[in-house]
Amino acid sequence: MENDKITIQRIQLLHPRLRDEVKNVYDEILLRGVNIRFTATLRTFAEQDALYAQGRTKPGPRITNARGGQSYHNYGLALDFCLLMNNGKAVTWDRHLDLDKDGVADWEEVVYVFKLYQWEWGGDWTSFKDFPHLQKTFGKTIPELLAMAKSGQLTDGYPQL
């Protein structure tokens, strides 16, 4: 499998403490024969607010329940992914596909590898399932991170962890 340039760029937007780890996770997933793309990593508060407005005050489907500052994406501690089809251009969110034909759904393989690194998967949540979402919070809550942001405890836009 070949590195996806978009994914590599998005890894560099993650919190500095996560970049090397996520690159290792990504490489391990590729070695398993699963091709993925990170569709979102770091989002600004403004970008988050724009997504929140979608399906509420702007056209389109609702895709988030989090306003700016209320998502781990806003702190570089989360990512969303999809599968890349065999041609490397088309994407899919079909969680049941086994494109590498090893008898295990590719989506499950991705989640499995991230969990080996102690990432939390949105598909395990009970109140709201977010299947493409993975996060590593270092034990920080959203209110704690938001308070850090409001009090200027960010370095280059990232919380000090």
C-alpha positions in Angstrom: 0.0 0.0 0.0 1.1 3.5 -0.8 0.9 6.5 1.5 -2.1 8.8 0.8 -0.7 12.3 0.5 -3.8 13.9 2.0 -3.6 11.6 5.0 0.1 12.4 5.6 -0.7 16.2 5.4 -3.6 15.7 7.9 -1.4 13.8 10.3 0.8 16.9 10.6 -2.2 18.9 11.8 -2.7 16.6 14.8 -1.4 17.6 18.3 2.5 17.3 18.2 2.3 14.6 20.8 0.3 12.4 18.5 1.9 12.9 15.1 4.6 10.2 15.3 2.2 7.7 17.0 -0.5 8.2 14.3 2.1 7.9 11.5 3.1 4.5 13.1 -0.6 3.5 13.4 -1.1 4.5 9.8 1.9 2.5 8.6 0.7 -0.6 10.5 -2.7 -0.3 8.9 -1.2 -0.1 5.5 1.0 -3.1 6.2 -2.3 -5.0 6.9 -3.3 -4.2 3.4 -6.0 -1.7 4.4 -6.0 1.7 2.6 -7.5 4.6 4.5 -7.8 8.4 4.4 -8.0 10.7 7.3 -10.9 12.9 6.4 -10.5 15.3 9.3 -8.0 16.0 12.0 -7.5 19.5 13.5 -10.5 21.8 13.1 -10.6 25.5 14.2 -13.4 26.6 16.4 -14.8 28.5 13.4 -14.7 25.4 11.2 -16.5 23.5 14.0 -19.1 26.2 14.3 -19.7 26.0 10.5 -20.2 22.3 10.7 -22.5 22.7 13.7 -24.6 25.2 11.7 -25.1 22.6 9.0 -28.6 21.2 9.2 -29.6 23.9 11.7 -29.2 27.4 10.3 -27.4 26.3 7.1 -28.4 23.8 4.4 -27.2 20.2 4.6 -27.5 17.2 7.0 -26.5 17.5 10.7 -23.1 16.0 11.1 -22.0 17.1 14.5 -23.5 17.9 17.9 -20.4 19.9 18.9 -19.9 23.6 18.7 -16.5 25.3 18.4 -14.4 24.3 21.3 -16.6 21.3 22.2 -14.8 18.8 20.0 -11.5 17.0 20.5 -10.9 17.9 16.8 -10.5 21.5 18.0 -7.4 20.5 20.0 -5.8 18.1 17.5 -6.7 15.1 19.6 -9.2 13.4 17.2 -9.4 12.2 13.6 -12.1 10.8 11.3 -11.3 8.3 8.6 -12.8 6.5 5.6 -11.6 3.6 3.5 -9.9 4.3 0.2 -11.1 2.0 -2.6 -8.6 0.0 -4.6 -8.0 2.8 -7.1 -7.0 5.2 -4.4 -9.3 7.9 -5.6 -12.8 6.7 -4.5 -13.7 6.7 -0.8 -16.3 4.7 1.2 -17.7 4.7 4.7 -18.9 1.1 4.3 -17.9 -0.6 7.6 -18.5 -4.1 6.2 -16.2 -4.1 3.2 -13.2 -6.4 3.1 -11.2 -5.0 0.3 -8.0 -6.8 1.3 -10.0 -10.1 1.3 -8.5 -11.4 4.6 -11.9 -12.3 6.1 -12.0 -9.3 8.4 -13.8 -6.0 7.6 -11.2 -3.4 6.8 -13.0 -0.9 9.1 -12.6 -3.3 12.0 -8.9 -3.7 11.3 -8.4 0.1 11.4 -10.3 0.4 14.7 -8.4 -2.6 16.1 -5.0 -1.0 15.4 -5.9 2.3 16.9 -7.2 0.6 20.0 -3.9 -1.1 20.4 -2.5 2.4 21.0 -5.3 3.2 23.5 -7.4 5.3 21.2 -11.1 5.7 21.9 -13.5 4.8 19.1 -16.8 6.7 18.5 -18.4 3.4 17.5 -18.2 2.3 21.1 -20.2 5.3 22.4 -23.6 4.5 23.8 -25.5 7.8 23.4 -24.3 8.7 19.9 -22.4 6.4 17.5 -19.7 8.1 15.5 -18.1 5.3 13.5 -15.5 7.2 11.6 -14.2 9.0 14.8 -11.2 8.1 16.9 -9.7 10.2 19.7 -6.9 10.2 22.3 -7.6 12.7 25.0 -4.8 12.2 27.5 -7.5 12.2 30.2 -8.5 15.7 29.4 -12.2 16.6 29.3 -13.7 19.1 26.8 -14.4 21.6 29.6 -10.7 21.4 30.8 -9.4 21.9 27.2 -11.8 24.8 26.6 -10.6 26.4 29.9 -7.0 26.0 28.7 -7.8 27.6 25.4 -9.6 30.6 27.1 -6.8 31.1 29.6 -4.1 31.1 26.9 -2.6 27.8 27.9 -2.0 26.8 24.3 1.3 26.4 22.5 1.1 27.0 18.7 -2.7 26.5 19.1 -2.4 23.1 20.9 -3.1 22.4 24.6 -0.1 21.7 26.8 -0.4 18.1 27.7 
